[in-house]
Amino acid sequence: MKMDSSAREAIFTILMAACASALLFAAYSRNSVWKSEASLWADVVKKSPQKARPHYNYATVLAGEGRLEEALEENFKSIEAYPYYGKAHFNIGAIYHAWGRTDEAIEKYRLAIALKPDIVEAHNNLGYAYYGKGRFEEALKEYRIALALEPFHVKTYINMGYVFRDQGRFEEAIEEYKKALKYMPGYAQAYYLIGEARLGQDLVIEAVESYKAALSLDSGLADAHNGIGKAYERQGMLREAASHFKDALSLRPDYIEAEENLRRVLERL
């Protein structure tokens, strides 16, 4: 703050200088705290340690940054402050799920839903946990609840497609992928999955069209190159297949399936 040069009274000058120093210090402190969303919520938590929501919000930001252990701790603090906080229980479940602790995740998802039945992500994630354990009908039940709550939840359509695909119900899987595209037309992964379903039906030409549509939206989608390679191999186009398997590996060097596919094709050339 610039001092008023016309101020004559010493007391006024001293007061203005004090105010200037205080404001500059406050601005510096605020900028330091607000340099990131995580630091902002860390500051809020520090000032309100007994409130559940700040811990939950801080946990959500930490999880978004991949700091899962810290996020877990903040979620536990949130439910210590308010044991009935359904979203915090869901967050804990999601972290367990990410760590492969599926049974514990299922327990937390169920608790979250019992406390707050309209958490769409909890139904979707619970369905995916069931799917991972081969409990397909229970998975579909949760997905349908999620979509009843939020009809445009794209990930749930994709997840339903996974169930139908694994059951050999390829047309139903494709319908789910198309529903996802209705709400997200540029979703390359959905086109890739349609290609996989078409290949499962042995509709090779249609599969290639879908894989190419995926690549037109995301040229770095290694799965689509691998898919085209598989389709070309079925048609006996081994050199073309090998080229796409190589493309998949150049995009994802640790792509084991593409590596095995390439080795198999090269042995036949």
Backbone bond lengths (Angstrom), bond angles and torsions (degrees), N, CA, C in turn:
res aa  C-N    CA-C-N  psi(-1)  N-CA   C-N-CA  omega(-1)  CA-C   N-CA-C  phi
1 M - - - 1.462 - - 1.522 109.05 -
2 K 1.349 118.00 129.52 1.456 121.99 -178.54 1.519 110.29 -79.71
3 M 1.357 116.46 132.02 1.462 120.68 -179.99 1.513 110.36 -69.99
4 D 1.343 115.93 143.71 1.471 122.59 176.42 1.523 108.11 -76.19
5 S 1.321 117.35 111.93 1.473 121.13 -176.30 1.512 113.50 -67.58
6 S 1.312 117.77 -15.54 1.469 120.70 -179.52 1.515 113.32 -88.21
7 A 1.339 115.35 -4.53 1.469 117.60 -179.32 1.513 109.43 -68.38
8 R 1.310 117.96 128.69 1.460 121.91 -176.45 1.516 113.24 -107.52
9 E 1.284 116.79 -28.16 1.462 118.83 -174.26 1.518 109.32 -83.21
10 A 1.308 117.23 129.94 1.467 122.14 -177.17 1.520 112.34 -58.56
11 I 1.342 115.74 -40.00 1.460 118.85 -177.36 1.519 111.43 -64.17
12 F 1.339 114.75 -36.45 1.464 119.61 179.56 1.532 109.91 -68.41
13 T 1.342 115.65 -40.63 1.454 120.57 179.38 1.522 111.03 -62.70
14 I 1.312 116.20 -45.01 1.468 121.05 179.96 1.530 110.60 -62.73
15 L 1.333 115.87 -41.52 1.459 120.73 -179.25 1.525 110.54 -63.66
16 M 1.321 116.16 -44.19 1.451 120.11 -179.86 1.527 111.05 -63.67
17 A 1.312 116.53 -40.44 1.464 120.28 178.94 1.523 111.19 -63.46
18 A 1.305 116.09 -40.30 1.464 121.00 179.25 1.524 110.47 -63.81
19 C 1.347 114.88 -43.46 1.469 119.18 179.24 1.516 110.80 -62.47
20 A 1.340 115.03 -41.68 1.464 119.01 -179.70 1.517 110.94 -61.27
21 S 1.307 117.52 -45.04 1.460 121.63 -179.87 1.525 111.05 -62.28
22 A 1.329 115.31 -42.56 1.466 119.61 -179.20 1.525 111.28 -63.60
23 L 1.342 116.06 -43.32 1.457 119.95 -178.41 1.524 111.41 -67.37
24 L 1.324 116.58 -40.51 1.459 119.76 178.38 1.525 111.19 -63.63
25 F 1.334 116.54 -41.99 1.460 120.68 178.51 1.531 110.76 -63.99
26 A 1.353 116.00 -42.19 1.469 120.24 179.99 1.518 110.74 -63.20
27 A 1.351 115.71 -42.37 1.463 119.27 179.79 1.520 110.63 -63.76
28 Y 1.329 116.61 -42.28 1.468 120.57 179.28 1.529 110.26 -62.59
29 S 1.328 116.17 -44.71 1.466 120.32 -178.82 1.519 110.67 -64.08
30 R 1.342 115.75 -42.92 1.460 119.93 -178.91 1.525 110.75 -63.82
31 N 1.331 116.73 -44.28 1.456 119.96 179.32 1.517 111.32 -62.51
32 S 1.328 116.44 -36.19 1.458 120.54 178.11 1.521 110.94 -65.19
33 V 1.347 115.98 -42.77 1.461 120.93 -179.09 1.517 110.91 -69.43
34 W 1.326 116.84 -38.55 1.457 121.38 -173.21 1.532 113.14 -92.82
35 K 1.298 117.99 16.45 1.458 119.45 -178.66 1.521 111.60 -66.72
36 S 1.339 117.95 -18.75 1.464 122.37 174.08 1.523 108.31 -152.32
37 E 1.330 114.91 160.83 1.468 119.35 178.63 1.522 110.82 -62.80
38 A 1.333 115.95 -37.18 1.463 119.72 179.52 1.525 111.12 -63.34
39 S 1.333 117.24 -43.02 1.464 119.55 -179.50 1.524 110.94 -68.10
40 L 1.328 116.24 -32.91 1.469 119.82 176.67 1.521 110.73 -61.56
41 W 1.364 115.87 -50.38 1.462 118.79 -178.14 1.525 112.20 -71.17
42 A 1.312 117.14 -29.22 1.470 119.68 174.12 1.516 110.07 -61.49
43 D 1.313 116.26 -39.29 1.462 121.27 178.07 1.521 110.92 -67.21
44 V 1.341 116.79 -41.67 1.474 120.86 178.90 1.526 110.37 -62.84
45 V 1.331 115.98 -43.77 1.471 120.80 179.18 1.522 110.86 -62.08
46 K 1.315 115.75 -40.71 1.462 120.13 179.69 1.523 111.21 -61.90
47 K 1.330 115.50 -36.97 1.463 120.07 -178.21 1.529 112.88 -83.60
48 S 1.343 117.09 -23.12 1.472 120.90 -179.16 1.525 110.00 -132.57
49 P 1.321 118.55 63.98 1.468 121.29 -173.07 1.519 114.51 -67.96
50 Q 1.332 117.47 -17.91 1.455 120.53 -177.33 1.523 113.24 -93.73
51 K 1.326 117.55 -0.99 1.461 120.98 -178.31 1.533 110.43 -96.20
52 A 1.320 115.50 137.94 1.464 120.63 -175.02 1.523 112.63 -73.82
53 R 1.323 117.25 -43.58 1.466 119.74 -172.58 1.530 113.66 -61.69
54 P 1.339 119.34 -43.61 1.465 117.58 178.29 1.532 112.86 -58.91
55 H 1.331 117.01 -40.06 1.464 119.74 177.78 1.534 110.22 -63.38
56 Y 1.343 116.26 -41.46 1.467 120.48 179.11 1.529 110.81 -63.25
57 N 1.326 116.67 -47.06 1.468 120.27 -179.89 1.523 111.69 -63.12
58 Y 1.319 115.37 -41.64 1.471 119.85 178.29 1.528 109.71 -62.84
59 A 1.334 116.47 -42.87 1.462 121.21 179.16 1.521 111.03 -60.44
60 T 1.327 116.57 -41.14 1.463 120.95 -179.13 1.522 110.90 -63.30
61 V 1.335 116.31 -42.38 1.469 120.52 177.92 1.523 110.60 -65.15
62 L 1.315 116.88 -44.05 1.466 120.57 179.42 1.532 111.33 -60.92
63 A 1.325 115.97 -42.32 1.469 119.73 178.90 1.520 110.40 -62.49
64 G 1.327 116.05 -40.01 1.454 120.23 178.43 1.513 112.76 -62.61
65 E 1.323 117.03 -25.84 1.465 122.10 177.62 1.524 111.91 -91.30
66 G 1.338 116.29 3.05 1.459 119.90 179.86 1.508 114.76 81.56
67 R 1.314 117.31 9.96 1.471 121.61 -178.37 1.535 108.33 -92.81
68 L 1.319 114.88 69.71 1.464 120.51 -167.63 1.525 113.51 -69.50
69 E 1.313 118.11 -37.99 1.466 119.55 -179.64 1.524 110.79 -63.90
70 E 1.333 116.20 -42.14 1.462 119.47 177.33 1.530 110.59 -67.02
71 A 1.337 116.09 -38.31 1.467 120.44 178.81 1.521 110.67 -62.95
72 L 1.331 116.00 -41.16 1.463 119.98 178.79 1.524 110.70 -60.52
73 E 1.311 116.50 -43.75 1.465 121.49 -179.92 1.529 110.75 -61.61
74 E 1.325 116.82 -42.64 1.461 119.73 -179.85 1.527 111.77 -68.63
75 N 1.326 117.73 -35.36 1.458 119.92 176.24 1.519 111.64 -65.16
76 F 1.328 115.84 -39.39 1.467 118.69 176.89 1.528 110.88 -64.44
77 K 1.320 117.35 -37.58 1.463 120.47 176.35 1.523 110.79 -64.54
78 S 1.329 115.87 -35.35 1.458 120.51 178.89 1.524 111.20 -63.12
79 I 1.347 116.48 -45.37 1.469 118.02 -178.88 1.523 112.05 -78.67
80 E 1.326 117.47 -17.63 1.468 119.32 170.19 1.528 109.32 -65.83
81 A 1.330 114.93 -39.23 1.462 119.44 179.33 1.527 111.37 -74.94
82 Y 1.335 116.71 -33.54 1.471 120.65 -179.16 1.527 108.29 -148.00
83 P 1.326 118.22 94.16 1.468 122.04 -173.14 1.523 115.05 -60.54
84 Y 1.339 117.11 -18.19 1.462 120.17 -175.43 1.527 112.54 -97.88
85 Y 1.317 116.89 20.43 1.456 122.39 -176.90 1.539 108.54 -80.71
86 G 1.324 115.82 92.81 1.459 121.10 -174.73 1.514 114.25 -58.20
87 K 1.331 117.12 -41.48 1.465 120.01 -178.11 1.525 112.11 -66.30
88 A 1.325 117.09 -32.81 1.463 119.77 177.36 1.530 110.19 -68.48
89 H 1.328 116.67 -39.55 1.466 119.75 176.08 1.526 110.30 -63.47
90 F 1.344 116.16 -39.40 1.466 119.72 176.63 1.520 110.80 -60.96
91 N 1.323 117.10 -44.58 1.464 120.33 179.70 1.523 112.18 -59.16
92 I 1.333 115.36 -41.03 1.470 119.11 177.77 1.522 109.75 -61.82
93 G 1.337 115.57 -43.67 1.459 119.66 177.76 1.519 112.44 -60.01
94 A 1.335 116.14 -41.45 1.465 119.84 -179.78 1.525 111.56 -64.00
95 I 1.325 116.54 -37.06 1.465 119.74 178.01 1.529 110.19 -67.80
96 Y 1.325 116.39 -45.16 1.465 119.22 176.32 1.539 110.61 -57.46
97 H 1.328 114.92 -41.98 1.465 120.68 -179.22 1.527 110.06 -60.88
98 A 1.331 116.35 -44.81 1.463 121.04 179.46 1.520 111.62 -61.77
99 W 1.324 116.49 -29.47 1.461 121.22 179.80 1.525 112.87 -88.06
100 G 1.328 116.99 1.57 1.456 120.28 179.58 1.521 114.60 83.00
101 R 1.317 116.65 10.07 1.466 120.83 179.16 1.531 108.11 -91.94
102 T 1.345 114.82 69.74 1.462 121.22 -167.23 1.520 113.00 -65.14
103 D 1.321 117.73 -42.27 1.464 119.70 -178.03 1.533 111.07 -62.57
104 E 1.330 116.34 -40.93 1.461 119.72 177.69 1.526 110.58 -67.70
105 A 1.323 115.71 -35.44 1.465 119.78 177.18 1.517 110.57 -63.11
106 I 1.319 116.60 -45.38 1.466 121.00 179.73 1.519 110.47 -58.84
107 E 1.305 116.51 -43.38 1.465 120.84 179.00 1.526 111.25 -59.46
108 K 1.327 116.34 -43.38 1.459 120.06 -179.34 1.523 111.72 -71.01
109 Y 1.324 117.56 -39.04 1.463 119.94 177.85 1.528 110.42 -61.32
110 R 1.321 116.07 -43.46 1.468 119.73 179.34 1.522 111.42 -61.91
111 L 1.323 115.68 -41.70 1.456 119.50 179.11 1.531 110.39 -64.98
112 A 1.321 116.62 -42.68 1.464 120.81 178.84 1.517 110.55 -59.16
113 I 1.328 116.85 -43.57 1.463 121.40 -179.86 1.520 111.13 -67.64
114 A 1.328 117.18 -37.65 1.463 120.57 178.13 1.528 110.67 -62.65
115 L 1.327 115.59 -36.44 1.465 120.35 -179.25 1.518 112.22 -81.43
116 K 1.329 116.12 -34.56 1.464 120.80 -177.52 1.532 108.19 -145.54
117 P 1.318 117.66 89.24 1.469 121.57 -171.76 1.519 115.43 -64.58
118 D 1.320 118.28 -14.53 1.467 119.90 -175.29 1.528 113.78 -97.24
119 I 1.333 118.43 18.56 1.471 120.33 175.46 1.527 107.79 -79.86
120 V 1.309 116.24 100.51 1.463 121.67 -176.60 1.521 111.18 -57.83
121 E 1.333 116.27 -45.57 1.462 120.54 -177.12 1.520 111.90 -62.92
122 A 1.332 116.89 -31.13 1.463 119.62 179.35 1.526 110.32 -67.57
123 H 1.339 116.70 -42.98 1.467 119.88 176.90 1.529 110.60 -64.30
124 N 1.335 116.84 -43.89 1.462 120.53 179.40 1.527 110.87 -61.70
125 N 1.331 116.45 -47.68 1.463 119.37 -177.90 1.520 112.48 -68.21
126 L 1.343 116.05 -36.59 1.462 119.11 176.70 1.526 109.41 -63.21
127 G 1.342 115.89 -41.39 1.462 119.34 176.52 1.511 111.71 -59.77
128 Y 1.341 116.22 -42.00 1.463 119.72 -179.11 1.527 111.11 -68.35
129 A 1.329 117.00 -34.34 1.465 120.30 176.25 1.527 110.31 -65.16
130 Y 1.331 116.22 -42.63 1.468 119.91 176.22 1.527 110.71 -62.16
131 Y 1.337 115.40 -42.85 1.472 120.24 179.00 1.527 110.55 -57.78
132 G 1.331 116.66 -43.86 1.453 120.70 -179.69 1.518 113.13 -62.60
133 K 1.330 116.32 -23.35 1.467 120.83 179.35 1.529 111.57 -98.68
134 G 1.335 116.66 7.13 1.464 120.98 177.97 1.520 114.07 78.60
135 R 1.326 117.39 14.16 1.473 121.64 -179.62 1.533 108.33 -94.87
136 F 1.334 114.54 71.73 1.455 121.38 -167.93 1.526 114.10 -64.30
137 E 1.316 117.55 -43.45 1.467 118.94 -177.21 1.528 111.66 -66.69
138 E 1.322 116.25 -37.18 1.469 119.37 176.18 1.527 110.49 -66.77
139 A 1.326 115.42 -35.89 1.466 119.63 177.57 1.522 109.94 -63.11
140 L 1.328 116.74 -47.60 1.467 120.47 -179.09 1.528 111.64 -61.71
141 K 1.313 116.52 -36.74 1.460 119.97 177.84 1.524 110.99 -60.41
142 E 1.324 116.77 -45.73 1.467 120.05 -179.66 1.530 111.26 -67.65
143 Y 1.320 116.73 -38.34 1.468 119.07 178.22 1.525 111.05 -62.56
144 R 1.310 116.44 -40.38 1.472 119.28 -179.39 1.527 111.05 -66.29
145 I 1.309 116.36 -36.14 1.472 119.05 176.22 1.520 109.83 -65.16
146 A 1.331 116.26 -43.30 1.471 120.15 179.34 1.513 111.07 -59.12
147 L 1.331 117.24 -42.68 1.459 120.73 -178.02 1.523 112.17 -73.72
148 A 1.322 117.04 -28.09 1.459 119.39 174.63 1.528 109.95 -66.73
149 L 1.319 116.10 -33.46 1.459 121.19 178.18 1.526 111.66 -77.74
150 E 1.338 115.80 -36.83 1.470 120.08 -176.32 1.534 108.78 -145.82
151 P 1.339 116.84 90.70 1.472 121.15 -173.45 1.527 114.93 -62.77
152 F 1.323 117.91 -14.89 1.464 119.98 -178.53 1.528 111.95 -105.59
153 H 1.319 117.72 23.22 1.462 121.02 179.97 1.529 108.60 -80.20
154 V 1.322 115.87 93.29 1.460 123.31 -170.37 1.529 112.40 -57.78
155 K 1.316 117.09 -44.12 1.454 119.94 -176.61 1.519 112.34 -60.48
156 T 1.326 117.01 -32.14 1.459 119.58 179.80 1.523 111.11 -68.45
157 Y 1.330 117.80 -38.80 1.467 119.79 175.64 1.532 110.45 -60.67
158 I 1.326 115.55 -42.50 1.463 119.42 178.57 1.526 110.23 -62.11
159 N 1.320 116.32 -43.35 1.462 120.16 -178.88 1.525 111.92 -65.63
160 M 1.329 116.76 -38.19 1.472 119.23 175.58 1.522 109.71 -62.31
161 G 1.329 115.69 -39.25 1.457 119.24 177.90 1.514 112.54 -60.16
162 Y 1.328 116.82 -37.73 1.461 120.42 178.02 1.539 110.87 -59.31
163 V 1.316 115.70 -42.83 1.471 119.33 -179.43 1.522 109.93 -62.94
164 F 1.331 116.43 -49.91 1.461 119.75 -178.99 1.528 111.49 -62.69
165 R 1.329 116.44 -39.42 1.467 120.12 177.87 1.519 110.83 -59.64
166 D 1.333 116.35 -47.13 1.463 120.03 -177.45 1.523 112.22 -68.42
167 Q 1.327 116.14 -21.15 1.464 120.39 176.30 1.527 111.83 -89.01
168 G 1.316 117.10 0.47 1.452 120.74 -178.08 1.517 113.71 78.27
169 R 1.308 116.90 13.52 1.474 122.53 -179.39 1.541 107.90 -95.30
170 F 1.327 114.69 70.14 1.466 120.05 -168.24 1.528 113.33 -66.56
171 E 1.314 118.17 -40.27 1.472 119.31 179.99 1.523 111.33 -63.64
172 E 1.325 116.23 -39.21 1.467 119.23 177.66 1.528 111.06 -66.93
173 A 1.324 115.64 -36.75 1.461 119.32 176.86 1.526 110.13 -62.82
174 I 1.337 116.11 -45.17 1.465 120.28 179.98 1.522 111.20 -60.78
175 E 1.314 116.83 -40.00 1.469 119.92 178.35 1.523 111.53 -59.88
176 E 1.330 116.66 -39.01 1.467 119.75 178.12 1.528 111.12 -67.70
177 Y 1.320 116.44 -41.51 1.467 119.10 178.40 1.524 110.71 -63.32
178 K 1.327 116.90 -37.73 1.463 120.37 178.78 1.531 111.15 -67.00
179 K 1.324 116.52 -34.16 1.470 119.58 176.16 1.527 109.79 -64.22
180 A 1.316 116.10 -39.01 1.465 119.48 177.30 1.530 110.06 -61.55
181 L 1.334 116.42 -41.25 1.458 120.78 179.84 1.516 112.35 -67.87
182 K 1.314 116.84 -26.63 1.466 120.09 176.96 1.526 110.31 -60.27
183 Y 1.326 116.43 -38.57 1.460 121.24 -178.25 1.527 112.34 -93.14
184 M 1.338 117.18 -20.05 1.461 120.45 179.20 1.530 108.36 -140.69
185 P 1.337 117.12 79.47 1.464 121.28 -172.11 1.527 114.31 -59.92
186 G 1.302 117.60 -24.92 1.457 120.21 -178.30 1.513 114.33 -95.54
187 Y 1.316 117.43 21.54 1.460 121.65 -175.60 1.528 109.55 -83.25
188 A 1.320 116.91 96.05 1.462 122.02 -175.87 1.527 112.31 -59.74
189 Q 1.314 116.86 -38.06 1.463 120.83 -177.89 1.521 111.52 -59.36
190 A 1.330 117.38 -35.68 1.465 120.38 179.80 1.525 110.57 -65.27
191 Y 1.332 117.17 -41.12 1.469 119.62 176.84 1.519 111.07 -64.34
192 Y 1.330 116.16 -40.18 1.465 119.25 176.93 1.528 110.77 -59.85
193 L 1.323 116.63 -43.53 1.464 120.06 -178.78 1.529 111.89 -67.07
194 I 1.329 116.89 -34.40 1.467 119.41 173.91 1.522 109.08 -62.36
195 G 1.337 116.11 -41.28 1.458 119.70 176.28 1.519 112.28 -58.86
196 E 1.326 116.27 -42.55 1.462 120.13 178.34 1.529 111.28 -62.27
197 A 1.322 115.94 -41.51 1.471 119.54 179.50 1.524 110.61 -66.31
198 R 1.336 116.98 -41.74 1.466 120.27 177.72 1.530 111.00 -62.69
199 L 1.312 116.48 -39.00 1.456 119.85 177.27 1.524 109.86 -65.44
200 G 1.333 116.52 -36.14 1.463 120.58 176.05 1.515 112.09 -62.63
201 Q 1.341 116.13 -27.60 1.465 121.29 176.53 1.523 111.81 -88.58
202 D 1.325 115.88 0.75 1.464 123.20 -176.72 1.529 111.94 64.64
203 L 1.319 116.58 28.68 1.464 122.43 174.93 1.531 106.72 -96.67
204 V 1.314 115.18 80.23 1.464 121.25 -167.15 1.524 112.11 -67.12
205 I 1.327 117.46 -44.83 1.466 120.40 -178.35 1.526 110.90 -62.10
206 E 1.336 116.14 -44.88 1.462 120.62 178.57 1.523 111.27 -64.13
207 A 1.336 115.77 -36.41 1.470 119.90 178.11 1.521 110.35 -62.49
208 V 1.322 117.02 -46.47 1.465 120.76 179.93 1.521 110.66 -60.29
209 E 1.328 117.37 -41.16 1.468 120.86 178.64 1.521 110.80 -58.60
210 S 1.328 116.73 -43.07 1.464 120.58 -179.51 1.525 111.68 -68.95
211 Y 1.335 116.21 -41.08 1.465 119.12 177.15 1.530 110.68 -60.83
212 K 1.333 116.22 -42.89 1.462 120.05 -179.86 1.526 111.23 -66.39
213 A 1.324 116.55 -34.77 1.469 119.87 175.93 1.524 109.80 -62.85
214 A 1.325 115.93 -39.36 1.475 120.07 177.47 1.515 110.73 -62.25
215 L 1.330 116.08 -44.51 1.463 120.08 -178.70 1.518 112.57 -68.40
216 S 1.331 117.08 -29.15 1.459 119.23 177.34 1.528 111.10 -66.40
217 L 1.321 116.00 -24.44 1.464 121.20 178.30 1.515 112.19 -93.46
218 D 1.329 116.24 -30.79 1.464 121.16 -179.06 1.529 108.31 -145.52
219 S 1.317 116.09 93.82 1.467 120.91 -176.60 1.525 112.58 -66.45
220 G 1.320 116.72 -13.98 1.457 120.38 -179.79 1.515 114.29 -96.67
221 L 1.324 116.90 14.27 1.467 120.68 -177.81 1.525 109.49 -82.47
222 A 1.315 116.04 97.17 1.466 121.47 -176.18 1.526 111.51 -60.95
223 D 1.321 117.04 -36.32 1.467 120.60 -178.95 1.524 111.56 -58.90
224 A 1.331 117.06 -38.02 1.463 120.34 -178.90 1.531 110.88 -67.59
225 H 1.336 117.37 -39.75 1.464 119.81 175.65 1.530 110.17 -62.84
226 N 1.304 116.64 -43.28 1.460 120.27 177.84 1.529 110.75 -61.28
227 G 1.336 116.05 -39.48 1.464 120.28 178.57 1.514 112.20 -63.77
228 I 1.325 117.02 -45.00 1.461 119.97 177.89 1.526 109.97 -61.60
229 G 1.338 115.55 -40.06 1.456 119.33 177.60 1.520 111.52 -58.11
230 K 1.328 116.87 -44.00 1.471 120.59 179.60 1.529 110.89 -63.74
231 A 1.335 115.55 -40.87 1.467 119.76 -179.84 1.530 110.65 -65.22
232 Y 1.326 117.21 -44.86 1.464 120.33 179.40 1.524 111.24 -64.35
233 E 1.308 116.56 -36.84 1.468 119.63 178.26 1.522 110.79 -60.90
234 R 1.314 116.19 -40.53 1.466 119.49 178.59 1.524 111.43 -64.17
235 Q 1.311 116.12 -29.23 1.463 120.39 179.45 1.525 112.01 -86.42
236 G 1.331 116.24 -0.59 1.449 120.06 -179.46 1.514 113.59 80.48
237 M 1.329 117.36 10.99 1.469 122.49 179.39 1.521 108.12 -89.82
238 L 1.334 116.22 73.76 1.461 121.12 -167.21 1.528 112.96 -70.81
239 R 1.328 117.52 -39.25 1.462 118.85 179.36 1.530 111.41 -65.35
240 E 1.325 115.08 -42.21 1.468 119.28 177.59 1.527 110.62 -64.46
241 A 1.329 115.75 -39.00 1.465 120.07 178.27 1.522 110.02 -62.62
242 A 1.336 116.12 -46.09 1.463 120.34 -179.22 1.524 110.83 -60.39
243 S 1.329 116.69 -38.77 1.464 120.71 179.55 1.522 111.22 -60.28
244 H 1.321 116.73 -42.65 1.465 119.47 -179.01 1.529 111.88 -74.08
245 F 1.316 117.64 -33.78 1.461 118.76 175.25 1.530 110.00 -63.65
246 K 1.344 116.00 -38.57 1.466 120.26 177.28 1.530 110.34 -64.65
247 D 1.341 116.19 -39.84 1.468 119.54 178.10 1.528 110.23 -61.62
248 A 1.335 115.76 -42.27 1.467 119.72 179.44 1.523 110.63 -60.53
249 L 1.345 116.01 -42.10 1.462 120.54 -178.91 1.519 112.44 -71.30
250 S 1.313 117.11 -31.13 1.467 119.03 177.75 1.522 110.57 -68.16
251 L 1.335 115.37 -30.72 1.464 119.83 178.64 1.528 111.49 -82.07
252 R 1.338 114.92 -32.82 1.469 119.56 -178.75 1.524 108.51 -139.42
253 P 1.316 118.41 88.48 1.470 121.81 -173.98 1.530 114.55 -58.71
254 D 1.322 117.76 -23.68 1.470 120.27 -179.12 1.526 112.35 -96.11
255 Y 1.325 117.56 19.99 1.466 122.85 -176.74 1.528 108.24 -78.35
256 I 1.312 116.62 93.35 1.467 122.03 -172.01 1.524 111.87 -63.69
257 E 1.329 117.42 -43.29 1.466 119.49 -178.75 1.531 111.20 -61.48
258 A 1.339 116.34 -45.10 1.466 119.68 179.50 1.527 110.76 -63.20
259 E 1.331 117.01 -37.79 1.464 120.92 178.03 1.517 111.05 -63.10
260 E 1.339 117.00 -43.49 1.458 121.11 179.08 1.520 110.78 -66.95
261 N 1.342 116.31 -39.66 1.457 120.16 178.34 1.536 111.15 -62.94
262 L 1.329 115.84 -43.39 1.468 120.31 179.48 1.521 110.59 -62.69
263 R 1.306 117.14 -44.61 1.470 120.72 -179.47 1.525 110.45 -60.47
264 R 1.329 115.64 -43.06 1.469 119.64 -179.31 1.539 111.38 -63.64
265 V 1.334 115.99 -43.81 1.462 119.99 -179.05 1.523 111.12 -66.87
266 L 1.330 117.64 -42.72 1.455 120.50 -179.39 1.535 111.98 -62.78
267 E 1.317 116.44 -32.24 1.463 120.36 177.52 1.526 111.42 -67.12
268 R 1.337 115.73 -23.49 1.488 119.75 -178.17 1.520 112.24 -91.83
269 L 1.323 116.35 -12.49 1.470 118.90 -178.60 1.532 111.33 -78.15
